[in-house]
Amino acid sequence: MRILAIETSCDETAIAVVDAKGGLKRPRFKIVANEVASQIKIHRPFGGVVPNLAKREHIKNLPILFKRILKAKGLKLKADIIAVTVGPGLEPALWTGINFAKELAKKYKKPLIGVNHMEGHLYSNWFLPVREIQNSKFKIQNSIKTIVFPAIVLVVSGGHTILLKMDSVTKRKKLGETRDDAAGEAYDKVARLLDLPYPGGPEIEKIAKRGNSEAVQFPRPMLNQKNYDLSFSGLKTAVLYYLRDNPLKAKSLKLKADIAASFQQAAIDVLVAKTMNAAKEYKAKSVMLCGGVAANKALRKELKIQSLKFKADFYAPEFALNTDNAAMIAAAGYVSFLKKKKLRLTAQSNLSL
């Protein structure tokens, strides 16, 4: 099955064509074309995404990307279905993708599937290559590893931080989630406190490499609570109070680096501990990481180390598939289509897993 997918939930315009097969038991995905237009330079002066500017850029970029995909790959729209993100996200941005997808579906007479953006992140793990396999006893099919269940999944992004238990491709249970700020949101807010440019996550990670992660003993919120909920608001506030008592100066690069490294380590400690506690309780055979913050190399490294110590396979998407893209929306659209799951084709800003 060939899927044309459209993603406009925030500040990246994306269109992809993906071939899917394997059904719900063993889905496998091959990217035929994948185009992304970033808006970072446009939103950076504002320190965050401006919804109406994002909408304007999506409207401009969608037809350009669509023509580019058709021209570059010599594709005629032979897609079986069209998938589009309907939420969560910024409503003005979501509507641009939905309306564009509706026009295409009408023009080419194709079924249109609404997709949950967070499910896109979840199923991005099924694009992984063979080299990531950690245990040779597991089967390999068509250069895509077979994920063994039960699996514990950490979904961590700018708007969500969720722990899931998956018993199959389609059966999952939410174990816990953030009670306030998402991890990615905390990264962005701390970056602003440190006068680092938007987007904050990559900037924190970059400067943290120069710092001492033990320089400041920031709190690890909810680390010892016997549940799988998380909280990052208190950690962000701890950074604020530390800066109040230790204000940045013109040449405070070392202080910035130490604060960034200490903050990042505190966040990672909580994320990894909660994930591995769940893996141990539910005897997970696989641990998966996904979402925009999955691009953080320090988090990936630590969670991989702990997963392998526990003798569970570790999965995280290729770096290009961590940030918002349409290939992951195609994957989620394939699963939704086979499940006959229908989401309303309207912008749903607060849609959750």
C-alpha positions, 0 to 999 in steps of 0.5 A: 500500500502506498500512502501520501502523508501531510504534516503541519502540526507546528512549524514544519511543513512536511509531505511524504510518500511511503510504501507499507506492508506487513499488516498489523502484526508486522508492519514494514515501511519504506520511504519513497519520498520525504520532504520537510520545510523548516520554519526555525529561522522565521520563528527564532526572533520571537523565541517560539512558534507564532501560530499565524506565521506558521499558518502562512508558511504552511500555505506557501510551502505545501504546494511547493513540496507536493510539486517537488515530490512528484517531480523529483521522484517521477511520481504520479499520484498512485497513492492508495490513501492520503493521511493527514495530521489532525492533532495535537498541534496548533489549530491554525497550522493543523487546518492548513494541512487538513484543507490541503489534504481534502483538496487532494483527496477530492481531486484524485478520488482517494480515501483520506485518513486523519492521523494522531501526530503522537501516534506518528512518533510512536510508529516512527520506530518501525522504520529502523534499520537492521544495524540497530538490532541488539539480539541476533535471535530476533527475526529480521524481515526486509531490513526492518527489525521485528519488535518483540513485545511487551515493550515500554515506550517513552514518548517525549516531545515539546508538548508531551511526555508519556510512558506506554506499555505496548503488548502488540502493534495496536494494543497499548496502555498509558502508564503515566505522563507529565503532570505539568510541563513536558520535557521538551517544553522544559528544555525550551524554557530553560534555554530562554532563561539562559538566553539561548536561541529557539529551538531550545532543546538542541541549544541546551544539548550543544552547550551542555557538552562543555559543562559539568553535569554535577556542578549544580544539584538540581532536583529530580522531580517525582523520581522516587514516587512509585508511579509513572507520572512525571513533572518538569515544572519544578526542575525549570523553577529550580533553574530560575531560582539558581539564576536569580542567585547566580545571575549571568554576566557577559562572559558567563559561558562556563556558568551557562554550560554547567547549568545546561549540563546539570539541568539536562542530567536531572531531566535524563535521570528522571526519564530513564529511571521511570522508563526502566522501572516500568520495563522491570515491572512489566518484564519488557523485551523491548524499550522504545524512545520516540518524539522530538526529544528522542533526538537528544544524544545524551538521552538516547545513549543513557536509555540504550545503556540501561536497556541493554543492561536489562537485556531488552532491545533498544529502539529509537528512530533515525535522527531525521525521523525524530523531529516532525515529518510526514513519513511517520504520519504515513506509518500511523495512517497505515495502522489507522486504516487497517484498524478502521480507526476514523478521526474527525477531519478537523483540527484537534489541538488537544488530541492525546494518545 
